[in-house]
Amino acid sequence: MSDNTHHTTTWPELAIGLYDKLTGRNAEITYHFDHLEVAVPSGTGENAHHAYWKVNGTLKISTRDSGSE
């Protein structure tokens, strides 16, 4: 394994990286959350402030690579 490791630093990078790894493998990504609560940090480190998001219901996220169908 190469030592050219890239560390993901943002949510969009994480999502893109995951999708890129799964594309072409008939992959489908589905998330289903009930009563989701998220603490969104303003930055990294111990002193980061957080915004608290709460979804009082269901959040569904689905993706599918339409090119592989």
PyMOL Python script that loads the backbone (N, CA, C, O; Angstrom):
from pymol import cmd

cmd.read_pdbstr("""\
ATOM      1  N   MET A   1       0.841  -1.181   0.000  1.00  0.00           N
ATOM      2  CA  MET A   1       0.000   0.000   0.000  1.00  0.00           C
ATOM      3  C   MET A   1       0.879   1.236   0.000  1.00  0.00           C
ATOM      4  O   MET A   1       1.890   1.279   0.701  1.00  0.00           O
ATOM      5  N   SER A   2       0.514   2.214  -0.760  1.00  0.00           N
ATOM      6  CA  SER A   2       1.260   3.453  -0.905  1.00  0.00           C
ATOM      7  C   SER A   2       1.116   4.324   0.331  1.00  0.00           C
ATOM      8  O   SER A   2       0.140   4.213   1.073  1.00  0.00           O
ATOM      9  N   ASP A   3       2.098   5.192   0.545  1.00  0.00           N
ATOM     10  CA  ASP A   3       2.043   6.110   1.675  1.00  0.00           C
ATOM     11  C   ASP A   3       1.476   7.466   1.248  1.00  0.00           C
ATOM     12  O   ASP A   3       1.628   8.449   1.973  1.00  0.00           O
ATOM     13  N   ASN A   4       0.826   7.533   0.081  1.00  0.00           N
ATOM     14  CA  ASN A   4       0.232   8.763  -0.420  1.00  0.00           C
ATOM     15  C   ASN A   4      -1.187   8.909   0.112  1.00  0.00           C
ATOM     16  O   ASN A   4      -2.119   9.135  -0.660  1.00  0.00           O
ATOM     17  N   THR A   5      -1.354   8.785   1.395  1.00  0.00           N
ATOM     18  CA  THR A   5      -2.660   8.830   2.019  1.00  0.00           C
ATOM     19  C   THR A   5      -3.193  10.248   2.031  1.00  0.00           C
ATOM     20  O   THR A   5      -2.493  11.178   2.431  1.00  0.00           O
ATOM     21  N   HIS A   6      -4.447  10.416   1.589  1.00  0.00           N
ATOM     22  CA  HIS A   6      -5.110  11.721   1.633  1.00  0.00           C
ATOM     23  C   HIS A   6      -6.133  11.681   2.751  1.00  0.00           C
ATOM     24  O   HIS A   6      -6.964  10.774   2.804  1.00  0.00           O
ATOM     25  N   HIS A   7      -6.081  12.644   3.631  1.00  0.00           N
ATOM     26  CA  HIS A   7      -7.032  12.706   4.738  1.00  0.00           C
ATOM     27  C   HIS A   7      -8.184  13.627   4.370  1.00  0.00           C
ATOM     28  O   HIS A   7      -7.971  14.781   3.998  1.00  0.00           O
ATOM     29  N   THR A   8      -9.387  13.123   4.472  1.00  0.00           N
ATOM     30  CA  THR A   8     -10.589  13.894   4.182  1.00  0.00           C
ATOM     31  C   THR A   8     -10.776  14.939   5.272  1.00  0.00           C
ATOM     32  O   THR A   8     -10.659  14.639   6.460  1.00  0.00           O
ATOM     33  N   THR A   9     -11.070  16.177   4.856  1.00  0.00           N
ATOM     34  CA  THR A   9     -11.227  17.249   5.835  1.00  0.00           C
ATOM     35  C   THR A   9     -12.603  17.899   5.805  1.00  0.00           C
ATOM     36  O   THR A   9     -12.905  18.725   6.667  1.00  0.00           O
ATOM     37  N   THR A  10     -13.449  17.548   4.830  1.00  0.00           N
ATOM     38  CA  THR A  10     -14.784  18.148   4.757  1.00  0.00           C
ATOM     39  C   THR A  10     -15.812  17.068   4.443  1.00  0.00           C
ATOM     40  O   THR A  10     -15.471  16.009   3.915  1.00  0.00           O
ATOM     41  N   TRP A  11     -17.087  17.345   4.774  1.00  0.00           N
ATOM     42  CA  TRP A  11     -18.169  16.408   4.471  1.00  0.00           C
ATOM     43  C   TRP A  11     -18.306  16.168   2.971  1.00  0.00           C
ATOM     44  O   TRP A  11     -18.493  15.022   2.562  1.00  0.00           O
ATOM     45  N   PRO A  12     -18.218  17.214   2.127  1.00  0.00           N
ATOM     46  CA  PRO A  12     -18.306  16.948   0.688  1.00  0.00           C
ATOM     47  C   PRO A  12     -17.189  16.035   0.185  1.00  0.00           C
ATOM     48  O   PRO A  12     -17.430  15.174  -0.662  1.00  0.00           O
ATOM     49  N   GLU A  13     -15.975  16.213   0.693  1.00  0.00           N
ATOM     50  CA  GLU A  13     -14.872  15.323   0.304  1.00  0.00           C
ATOM     51  C   GLU A  13     -15.171  13.884   0.699  1.00  0.00           C
ATOM     52  O   GLU A  13     -14.897  12.958  -0.064  1.00  0.00           O
ATOM     53  N   LEU A  14     -15.734  13.695   1.888  1.00  0.00           N
ATOM     54  CA  LEU A  14     -16.074  12.353   2.354  1.00  0.00           C
ATOM     55  C   LEU A  14     -17.109  11.712   1.440  1.00  0.00           C
ATOM     56  O   LEU A  14     -16.953  10.560   1.036  1.00  0.00           O
ATOM     57  N   ALA A  15     -18.161  12.450   1.113  1.00  0.00           N
ATOM     58  CA  ALA A  15     -19.219  11.916   0.248  1.00  0.00           C
ATOM     59  C   ALA A  15     -18.684  11.600  -1.146  1.00  0.00           C
ATOM     60  O   ALA A  15     -18.979  10.541  -1.699  1.00  0.00           O
ATOM     61  N   ILE A  16     -17.907  12.504  -1.707  1.00  0.00           N
ATOM     62  CA  ILE A  16     -17.346  12.293  -3.046  1.00  0.00           C
ATOM     63  C   ILE A  16     -16.401  11.099  -3.047  1.00  0.00           C
ATOM     64  O   ILE A  16     -16.440  10.274  -3.960  1.00  0.00           O
ATOM     65  N   GLY A  17     -15.558  11.004  -2.033  1.00  0.00           N
ATOM     66  CA  GLY A  17     -14.617   9.889  -1.938  1.00  0.00           C
ATOM     67  C   GLY A  17     -15.317   8.553  -1.833  1.00  0.00           C
ATOM     68  O   GLY A  17     -14.916   7.587  -2.481  1.00  0.00           O
ATOM     69  N   LEU A  18     -16.362   8.487  -1.018  1.00  0.00           N
ATOM     70  CA  LEU A  18     -17.116   7.246  -0.865  1.00  0.00           C
ATOM     71  C   LEU A  18     -17.800   6.873  -2.173  1.00  0.00           C
ATOM     72  O   LEU A  18     -17.748   5.718  -2.593  1.00  0.00           O
ATOM     73  N   TYR A  19     -18.436   7.838  -2.815  1.00  0.00           N
ATOM     74  CA  TYR A  19     -19.122   7.560  -4.075  1.00  0.00           C
ATOM     75  C   TYR A  19     -18.127   7.128  -5.152  1.00  0.00           C
ATOM     76  O   TYR A  19     -18.399   6.197  -5.910  1.00  0.00           O
ATOM     77  N   ASP A  20     -16.971   7.804  -5.221  1.00  0.00           N
ATOM     78  CA  ASP A  20     -15.949   7.432  -6.204  1.00  0.00           C
ATOM     79  C   ASP A  20     -15.473   5.993  -6.009  1.00  0.00           C
ATOM     80  O   ASP A  20     -15.232   5.282  -6.984  1.00  0.00           O
ATOM     81  N   LYS A  21     -15.339   5.566  -4.762  1.00  0.00           N
ATOM     82  CA  LYS A  21     -14.898   4.196  -4.475  1.00  0.00           C
ATOM     83  C   LYS A  21     -15.943   3.164  -4.897  1.00  0.00           C
ATOM     84  O   LYS A  21     -15.593   2.056  -5.302  1.00  0.00           O
ATOM     85  N   LEU A  22     -17.220   3.524  -4.804  1.00  0.00           N
ATOM     86  CA  LEU A  22     -18.292   2.571  -5.069  1.00  0.00           C
ATOM     87  C   LEU A  22     -18.815   2.608  -6.505  1.00  0.00           C
ATOM     88  O   LEU A  22     -19.464   1.660  -6.948  1.00  0.00           O
ATOM     89  N   THR A  23     -18.545   3.675  -7.225  1.00  0.00           N
ATOM     90  CA  THR A  23     -19.047   3.817  -8.593  1.00  0.00           C
ATOM     91  C   THR A  23     -18.497   2.687  -9.460  1.00  0.00           C
ATOM     92  O   THR A  23     -17.333   2.304  -9.346  1.00  0.00           O
ATOM     93  N   GLY A  24     -19.351   2.171 -10.316  1.00  0.00           N
ATOM     94  CA  GLY A  24     -18.932   1.097 -11.205  1.00  0.00           C
ATOM     95  C   GLY A  24     -19.021  -0.275 -10.579  1.00  0.00           C
ATOM     96  O   GLY A  24     -18.656  -1.267 -11.211  1.00  0.00           O
ATOM     97  N   ARG A  25     -19.493  -0.354  -9.361  1.00  0.00           N
ATOM     98  CA  ARG A  25     -19.623  -1.642  -8.662  1.00  0.00           C
ATOM     99  C   ARG A  25     -21.078  -1.943  -8.371  1.00  0.00           C
ATOM    100  O   ARG A  25     -21.398  -2.678  -7.437  1.00  0.00           O
ATOM    101  N   ASN A  26     -21.970  -1.361  -9.193  1.00  0.00           N
ATOM    102  CA  ASN A  26     -23.415  -1.492  -8.964  1.00  0.00           C
ATOM    103  C   ASN A  26     -23.785  -1.087  -7.541  1.00  0.00           C
ATOM    104  O   ASN A  26     -24.622  -1.717  -6.895  1.00  0.00           O
ATOM    105  N   ALA A  27     -23.144  -0.022  -7.069  1.00  0.00           N
ATOM    106  CA  ALA A  27     -23.325   0.408  -5.688  1.00  0.00           C
ATOM    107  C   ALA A  27     -24.544   1.296  -5.523  1.00  0.00           C
ATOM    108  O   ALA A  27     -24.927   2.029  -6.435  1.00  0.00           O
ATOM    109  N   GLU A  28     -25.128   1.219  -4.382  1.00  0.00           N
ATOM    110  CA  GLU A  28     -26.215   2.106  -3.997  1.00  0.00           C
ATOM    111  C   GLU A  28     -25.962   2.517  -2.563  1.00  0.00           C
ATOM    112  O   GLU A  28     -25.711   1.670  -1.705  1.00  0.00           O
ATOM    113  N   ILE A  29     -26.025   3.806  -2.297  1.00  0.00           N
ATOM    114  CA  ILE A  29     -25.807   4.323  -0.946  1.00  0.00           C
ATOM    115  C   ILE A  29     -27.145   4.815  -0.421  1.00  0.00           C
ATOM    116  O   ILE A  29     -27.772   5.674  -1.041  1.00  0.00           O
ATOM    117  N   THR A  30     -27.588   4.287   0.704  1.00  0.00           N
ATOM    118  CA  THR A  30     -28.865   4.689   1.294  1.00  0.00           C
ATOM    119  C   THR A  30     -28.648   4.959   2.779  1.00  0.00           C
ATOM    120  O   THR A  30     -28.081   4.131   3.492  1.00  0.00           O
ATOM    121  N   TYR A  31     -29.096   6.107   3.233  1.00  0.00           N
ATOM    122  CA  TYR A  31     -29.052   6.456   4.654  1.00  0.00           C
ATOM    123  C   TYR A  31     -30.484   6.693   5.097  1.00  0.00           C
ATOM    124  O   TYR A  31     -31.255   7.315   4.367  1.00  0.00           O
ATOM    125  N   HIS A  32     -30.854   6.218   6.263  1.00  0.00           N
ATOM    126  CA  HIS A  32     -32.196   6.423   6.797  1.00  0.00           C
ATOM    127  C   HIS A  32     -32.032   6.749   8.282  1.00  0.00           C
ATOM    128  O   HIS A  32     -31.544   5.925   9.056  1.00  0.00           O
ATOM    129  N   PHE A  33     -32.438   7.943   8.668  1.00  0.00           N
ATOM    130  CA  PHE A  33     -32.326   8.378  10.057  1.00  0.00           C
ATOM    131  C   PHE A  33     -33.701   8.774  10.566  1.00  0.00           C
ATOM    132  O   PHE A  33     -34.464   9.411   9.840  1.00  0.00           O
ATOM    133  N   ASP A  34     -34.029   8.413  11.789  1.00  0.00           N
ATOM    134  CA  ASP A  34     -35.236   8.881  12.456  1.00  0.00           C
ATOM    135  C   ASP A  34     -34.812   9.781  13.607  1.00  0.00           C
ATOM    136  O   ASP A  34     -33.952   9.410  14.406  1.00  0.00           O
ATOM    137  N   HIS A  35     -35.411  10.956  13.692  1.00  0.00           N
ATOM    138  CA  HIS A  35     -35.128  11.924  14.767  1.00  0.00           C
ATOM    139  C   HIS A  35     -33.624  12.192  14.866  1.00  0.00           C
ATOM    140  O   HIS A  35     -32.997  11.945  15.896  1.00  0.00           O
ATOM    141  N   LEU A  36     -33.082  12.688  13.796  1.00  0.00           N
ATOM    142  CA  LEU A  36     -31.651  12.938  13.679  1.00  0.00           C
ATOM    143  C   LEU A  36     -31.249  14.195  14.442  1.00  0.00           C
ATOM    144  O   LEU A  36     -31.911  15.229  14.347  1.00  0.00           O
ATOM    145  N   GLU A  37     -30.157  14.097  15.201  1.00  0.00           N
ATOM    146  CA  GLU A  37     -29.572  15.244  15.882  1.00  0.00           C
ATOM    147  C   GLU A  37     -28.090  15.281  15.531  1.00  0.00           C
ATOM    148  O   GLU A  37     -27.385  14.281  15.659  1.00  0.00           O
ATOM    149  N   VAL A  38     -27.622  16.465  15.079  1.00  0.00           N
ATOM    150  CA  VAL A  38     -26.239  16.613  14.638  1.00  0.00           C
ATOM    151  C   VAL A  38     -25.646  17.860  15.277  1.00  0.00           C
ATOM    152  O   VAL A  38     -26.285  18.911  15.305  1.00  0.00           O
ATOM    153  N   ALA A  39     -24.430  17.745  15.787  1.00  0.00           N
ATOM    154  CA  ALA A  39     -23.683  18.896  16.282  1.00  0.00           C
ATOM    155  C   ALA A  39     -22.669  19.259  15.198  1.00  0.00           C
ATOM    156  O   ALA A  39     -21.680  18.552  15.007  1.00  0.00           O
ATOM    157  N   VAL A  40     -22.915  20.355  14.496  1.00  0.00           N
ATOM    158  CA  VAL A  40     -22.068  20.764  13.379  1.00  0.00           C
ATOM    159  C   VAL A  40     -20.994  21.704  13.907  1.00  0.00           C
ATOM    160  O   VAL A  40     -21.312  22.789  14.394  1.00  0.00           O
ATOM    161  N   PRO A  41     -19.721  21.306  13.819  1.00  0.00           N
ATOM    162  CA  PRO A  41     -18.652  22.149  14.355  1.00  0.00           C
ATOM    163  C   PRO A  41     -18.337  23.327  13.429  1.00  0.00           C
ATOM    164  O   PRO A  41     -18.478  23.237  12.210  1.00  0.00           O
ATOM    165  N   SER A  42     -17.907  24.429  14.041  1.00  0.00           N
ATOM    166  CA  SER A  42     -17.509  25.608  13.272  1.00  0.00           C
ATOM    167  C   SER A  42     -16.101  25.447  12.718  1.00  0.00           C
ATOM    168  O   SER A  42     -15.679  26.211  11.851  1.00  0.00           O
ATOM    169  N   GLY A  43     -15.380  24.461  13.213  1.00  0.00           N
ATOM    170  CA  GLY A  43     -14.009  24.209  12.774  1.00  0.00           C
ATOM    171  C   GLY A  43     -13.466  23.003  13.507  1.00  0.00           C
ATOM    172  O   GLY A  43     -14.216  22.263  14.143  1.00  0.00           O
ATOM    173  N   THR A  44     -12.175  22.807  13.419  1.00  0.00           N
ATOM    174  CA  THR A  44     -11.550  21.697  14.115  1.00  0.00           C
ATOM    175  C   THR A  44     -10.910  22.181  15.406  1.00  0.00           C
ATOM    176  O   THR A  44     -10.679  23.377  15.581  1.00  0.00           O
ATOM    177  N   GLY A  45     -10.628  21.267  16.295  1.00  0.00           N
ATOM    178  CA  GLY A  45      -9.963  21.615  17.545  1.00  0.00           C
ATOM    179  C   GLY A  45     -10.915  21.638  18.717  1.00  0.00           C
ATOM    180  O   GLY A  45     -12.135  21.578  18.562  1.00  0.00           O
ATOM    181  N   GLU A  46     -10.322  21.725  19.895  1.00  0.00           N
ATOM    182  CA  GLU A  46     -11.097  21.670  21.135  1.00  0.00           C
ATOM    183  C   GLU A  46     -12.031  22.858  21.326  1.00  0.00           C
ATOM    184  O   GLU A  46     -13.073  22.719  21.967  1.00  0.00           O
ATOM    185  N   ASN A  47     -11.684  24.018  20.787  1.00  0.00           N
ATOM    186  CA  ASN A  47     -12.453  25.234  21.028  1.00  0.00           C
ATOM    187  C   ASN A  47     -13.512  25.521  19.966  1.00  0.00           C
ATOM    188  O   ASN A  47     -14.062  26.621  19.926  1.00  0.00           O
ATOM    189  N   ALA A  48     -13.800  24.553  19.116  1.00  0.00           N
ATOM    190  CA  ALA A  48     -14.797  24.753  18.060  1.00  0.00           C
ATOM    191  C   ALA A  48     -16.187  24.906  18.675  1.00  0.00           C
ATOM    192  O   ALA A  48     -16.555  24.170  19.590  1.00  0.00           O
ATOM    193  N   HIS A  49     -16.949  25.864  18.166  1.00  0.00           N
ATOM    194  CA  HIS A  49     -18.338  26.029  18.577  1.00  0.00           C
ATOM    195  C   HIS A  49     -19.193  25.087  17.729  1.00  0.00           C
ATOM    196  O   HIS A  49     -18.787  24.677  16.642  1.00  0.00           O
ATOM    197  N   HIS A  50     -20.365  24.753  18.231  1.00  0.00           N
ATOM    198  CA  HIS A  50     -21.232  23.823  17.513  1.00  0.00           C
ATOM    199  C   HIS A  50     -22.627  24.401  17.320  1.00  0.00           C
ATOM    200  O   HIS A  50     -23.193  25.025  18.218  1.00  0.00           O
ATOM    201  N   ALA A  51     -23.160  24.179  16.133  1.00  0.00           N
ATOM    202  CA  ALA A  51     -24.565  24.469  15.859  1.00  0.00           C
ATOM    203  C   ALA A  51     -25.290  23.135  15.957  1.00  0.00           C
ATOM    204  O   ALA A  51     -24.843  22.140  15.387  1.00  0.00           O
ATOM    205  N   TYR A  52     -26.401  23.109  16.671  1.00  0.00           N
ATOM    206  CA  TYR A  52     -27.129  21.856  16.859  1.00  0.00           C
ATOM    207  C   TYR A  52     -28.330  21.825  15.925  1.00  0.00           C
ATOM    208  O   TYR A  52     -29.207  22.686  15.991  1.00  0.00           O
ATOM    209  N   TRP A  53     -28.356  20.834  15.063  1.00  0.00           N
ATOM    210  CA  TRP A  53     -29.442  20.644  14.108  1.00  0.00           C
ATOM    211  C   TRP A  53     -30.259  19.453  14.573  1.00  0.00           C
ATOM    212  O   TRP A  53     -29.704  18.430  14.975  1.00  0.00           O
ATOM    213  N   LYS A  54     -31.573  19.585  14.519  1.00  0.00           N
ATOM    214  CA  LYS A  54     -32.461  18.503  14.927  1.00  0.00           C
ATOM    215  C   LYS A  54     -33.545  18.342  13.870  1.00  0.00           C
ATOM    216  O   LYS A  54     -34.213  19.309  13.502  1.00  0.00           O
ATOM    217  N   VAL A  55     -33.717  17.121  13.385  1.00  0.00           N
ATOM    218  CA  VAL A  55     -34.757  16.808  12.405  1.00  0.00           C
ATOM    219  C   VAL A  55     -35.802  15.962  13.115  1.00  0.00           C
ATOM    220  O   VAL A  55     -35.532  14.820  13.489  1.00  0.00           O
ATOM    221  N   ASN A  56     -36.974  16.509  13.298  1.00  0.00           N
ATOM    222  CA  ASN A  56     -38.059  15.793  13.978  1.00  0.00           C
ATOM    223  C   ASN A  56     -38.876  15.015  12.969  1.00  0.00           C
ATOM    224  O   ASN A  56     -40.039  15.334  12.722  1.00  0.00           O
ATOM    225  N   GLY A  57     -38.290  14.028  12.403  1.00  0.00           N
ATOM    226  CA  GLY A  57     -38.959  13.221  11.394  1.00  0.00           C
ATOM    227  C   GLY A  57     -37.943  12.277  10.797  1.00  0.00           C
ATOM    228  O   GLY A  57     -37.048  11.791  11.489  1.00  0.00           O
ATOM    229  N   THR A  58     -38.081  12.022   9.524  1.00  0.00           N
ATOM    230  CA  THR A  58     -37.204  11.077   8.846  1.00  0.00           C
ATOM    231  C   THR A  58     -36.447  11.786   7.742  1.00  0.00           C
ATOM    232  O   THR A  58     -37.027  12.546   6.968  1.00  0.00           O
ATOM    233  N   LEU A  59     -35.151  11.535   7.672  1.00  0.00           N
ATOM    234  CA  LEU A  59     -34.301  12.044   6.604  1.00  0.00           C
ATOM    235  C   LEU A  59     -33.789  10.846   5.830  1.00  0.00           C
ATOM    236  O   LEU A  59     -33.146   9.966   6.403  1.00  0.00           O
ATOM    237  N   LYS A  60     -34.065  10.800   4.530  1.00  0.00           N
ATOM    238  CA  LYS A  60     -33.608   9.705   3.683  1.00  0.00           C
ATOM    239  C   LYS A  60     -32.719  10.278   2.587  1.00  0.00           C
ATOM    240  O   LYS A  60     -33.083  11.253   1.931  1.00  0.00           O
ATOM    241  N   ILE A  61     -31.564   9.674   2.394  1.00  0.00           N
ATOM    242  CA  ILE A  61     -30.642  10.068   1.329  1.00  0.00           C
ATOM    243  C   ILE A  61     -30.334   8.810   0.539  1.00  0.00           C
ATOM    244  O   ILE A  61     -29.879   7.816   1.103  1.00  0.00           O
ATOM    245  N   SER A  62     -30.577   8.848  -0.748  1.00  0.00           N
ATOM    246  CA  SER A  62     -30.315   7.678  -1.597  1.00  0.00           C
ATOM    247  C   SER A  62     -29.526   8.122  -2.817  1.00  0.00           C
ATOM    248  O   SER A  62     -29.760   9.206  -3.350  1.00  0.00           O
ATOM    249  N   THR A  63     -28.605   7.300  -3.254  1.00  0.00           N
ATOM    250  CA  THR A  63     -27.884   7.559  -4.503  1.00  0.00           C
ATOM    251  C   THR A  63     -27.813   6.273  -5.286  1.00  0.00           C
ATOM    252  O   THR A  63     -27.858   5.181  -4.719  1.00  0.00           O
ATOM    253  N   ARG A  64     -27.703   6.405  -6.579  1.00  0.00           N
ATOM    254  CA  ARG A  64     -27.581   5.241  -7.434  1.00  0.00           C
ATOM    255  C   ARG A  64     -26.833   5.694  -8.665  1.00  0.00           C
ATOM    256  O   ARG A  64     -27.104   6.776  -9.185  1.00  0.00           O
ATOM    257  N   ASP A  65     -25.915   4.908  -9.134  1.00  0.00           N
ATOM    258  CA  ASP A  65     -25.168   5.235 -10.334  1.00  0.00           C
ATOM    259  C   ASP A  65     -25.986   4.804 -11.531  1.00  0.00           C
ATOM    260  O   ASP A  65     -26.005   3.622 -11.874  1.00  0.00           O
ATOM    261  N   SER A  66     -26.672   5.755 -12.184  1.00  0.00           N
ATOM    262  CA  SER A  66     -27.550   5.412 -13.298  1.00  0.00           C
ATOM    263  C   SER A  66     -26.776   4.929 -14.512  1.00  0.00           C
ATOM    264  O   SER A  66     -27.361   4.304 -15.397  1.00  0.00           O
ATOM    265  N   GLY A  67     -25.491   5.197 -14.579  1.00  0.00           N
ATOM    266  CA  GLY A  67     -24.685   4.749 -15.699  1.00  0.00           C
ATOM    267  C   GLY A  67     -24.393   3.269 -15.684  1.00  0.00           C
ATOM    268  O   GLY A  67     -24.008   2.711 -16.711  1.00  0.00           O
ATOM    269  N   SER A  68     -24.566   2.606 -14.539  1.00  0.00           N
ATOM    270  CA  SER A  68     -24.248   1.169 -14.449  1.00  0.00           C
ATOM    271  C   SER A  68     -25.478   0.302 -14.588  1.00  0.00           C
ATOM    272  O   SER A  68     -25.382  -0.919 -14.466  1.00  0.00           O
ATOM    273  N   GLU A  69     -26.644   0.904 -14.843  1.00  0.00           N
ATOM    274  CA  GLU A  69     -27.868   0.102 -14.967  1.00  0.00           C
ATOM    275  C   GLU A  69     -28.044  -0.398 -16.373  1.00  0.00           C
ATOM    276  O   GLU A  69     -29.019  -1.090 -16.665  1.00  0.00           O
TER     277      GLU A  69
END
""", "prot")
cmd.dss("prot")
cmd.show_as("cartoon", "prot")
cmd.util.cbc("prot")
cmd.orient("prot")
